[in-house]
Amino acid sequence: MVKKRVKRAVKALMKPKEARLNPKAFGFALGILCAVSMVLFSLWVIFVGTGQELVDLTASFYFGYSTTITGMLLGAIYGFIDGFIGGFIFAWLYNKFV
């Protein structure tokens, strides 16, 4: 009796489980990461002074993004939206093909 239970438990542990991602949660997490990255990068450019060329290049894609307070907030919003959409699509595709 005990051996059967142990065997079933071992089989259950050894059986690979399906790994699924929650697209909303993954998108939200990636969106926050991208938003924080945009703010930290802007602060880096303000305080260290290097990377202004990359800010200018990014501003050509994100209207209003700059190294000002308003520009940082706009960059964070753009970063969150892009990160959320990208993370959502990635998790959705991952769940489809895995």
Helices and strands as residue ranges (DSSP letters): H 2-14, H 23-48, H 52-59, H 69-97
